[in-house]
Amino acid sequence: MADTIDRPRVAVNGREIPAAAIAAEAQHHPAPDAQAAWQAAAEALAVRQLLLDEAERLGVEGSGLTDAEGRALSDEEARIEALLAAQVRTPQADSATALRFYETHRARFQSAPLVEAEHILFAADPDDSLARGLATGDARTAIRRLQAEPEAFAELARRHSACPSKEQGGNLGQIGPGQIVPEFEAALFSLEPGGLYGEPVKTRFGVHVIRAGRREEARQLPFELVEQRIAEYLEEASWRRAVAQYLAILAAQASLEGVEIAAAEGPLVR
C-alpha cells in the first residue's frame, strides 16, 4: 500500500532533502513502524548533508580514499571520511587504561563453558502431531532403556538417530552457549557430567534424547590475551562519542527543518 502520510519538509541550511531520497534511505533503517524508519532515514541524510556542507566550507577533499576492503569511496563518502579524520581526534587507549577496564569488567572476559553432548534424534515434523507423538513415545522408550543400560547409548544412536552424529554414536562434541537451539541447550546445561535428561526434548528438528559428557567451566581469560580487543573497543567507543559531539556542534550552528540531532544520540553516517 502506498505511503499517504503527509511528511514534514526536511531541510539543512535551507537545502531540502527530497522525500523520495528519504524513502529510499528508510530501507536501511529497520524500525518498529514506517514513521520511525522515515525519521531515522531523515536524520541520517540530514547528518550527511551537515557533514558535506562543513567539508565544503573548509575546502576538504577526499580523493583516493578507500574503505576497509580497499574499494574506492564515492566523492561524497571520501569527503566525509576526510572531514571526520581531520576534525575528530580521540586518544589511543594505553595499556593502563585497558587494564582498568579489564579489572572493572572481568566477567566479560571469560571463556564460554563447554559441555560434551550426546543425543539421539527421533525426527518428526513439528506440525505433524501424530508423528510428534510417536517420536516422543520412541524417545521415552529409549530413555527408560538407557536408565537401565547406560552403555547402550551408542548402539541406540546408530540404530535410531536421524542425525549424522549417529555415526559417532550420537556424540556432537563440545557445545557452548548459543551453538544449539534453546530447548536443547537448556536441557544439556542442566545436567551433571554423565547425566541423562529424564524427558524427551522437543525442538524444531524433532524429539531428542540427551546425555551430557565432560564439562569445562568458564575460565577467566588473561589480560594479555584480550588487551588489544579492549583497546580497540575503547577507541571505537571514544570515537563514536566524539563524532556525536561534533555533529551536535554542527547541528547547533545550522538551520534544520523536520529533524533534531541530539548531542548524546546523534545518528552516525552509515
C-alpha positions, 0 to 999 in steps of 0.5 A: 500500500502506498505511503499517504502520510503527509511528511514534514519538509526536511531541510539543512541550511535551507537545502531540502532533502527530497522525500523520495531520497528519504524513502529510499534511505528508510530501507536501511533503517529497520524500525518498529513502524514506517514513521520511525524508519522515515525519521531515522532515514531523515536524520541520517541524510540530514547528518550527511548533508551537515557533514558535506556542507562543513567539508565544503566550507573548509575546502576538504577533499577526499580523493583516493580514499578507500574503505576497509576492503580497499574499494574506492569511496564515492566523492561524497563518502571520501569527503566525509571520511576526510572531514571526520579524520581531520576534525575528530581526534580521540586518544589511543587507549594505553595499556593502563587504561585497558587494564582498568577496564579489564579489572572493572569488567572481568566477567566479560572476559571469560571463556564460554563453558563447554559441555560434551553432548550426546543425543539421539534424534527421533525426527518428526515434523513439528506440525505433524502431531501424530508423528510428534507423538510417536517420536516422543513415545520412541524417545521415552522408550529409549530413555527408560532403556538407557536408565537401565543400560547406560552403555547402550547409548551408542548402539541406540544412536546408530540404530535410531538417530536421524542425525549424522552424529549417529555415526559417532554414536550420537556424540556432537562434541563440545557445545557452548552457549548459543551453538544449539537451539534453546530447548536443547541447550537448556536441557544439556546445561542442566545436567551433571557430567554423565547425566541423562535428561529424564524427558524427551526434548522437543525442538524444531528438528524433532524429539531428542534424547540427551546425555551430557559428557565432560564439562569445562567451566568458564575460565577467566581469560588473561589480560594479555590475551584480550588487551588489544580487543579492549583497546580497540573497543575503547577507541571505537567507543571514544570515537563514536562519542566524539563524532556525536559531539561534533555533529551536535556542534554542527547541528547547533550552528545550522538551520534544520527543518523536520529533524533534531540531532541530539548531542548524546544520540546523534545518528552516525553516517552509515 
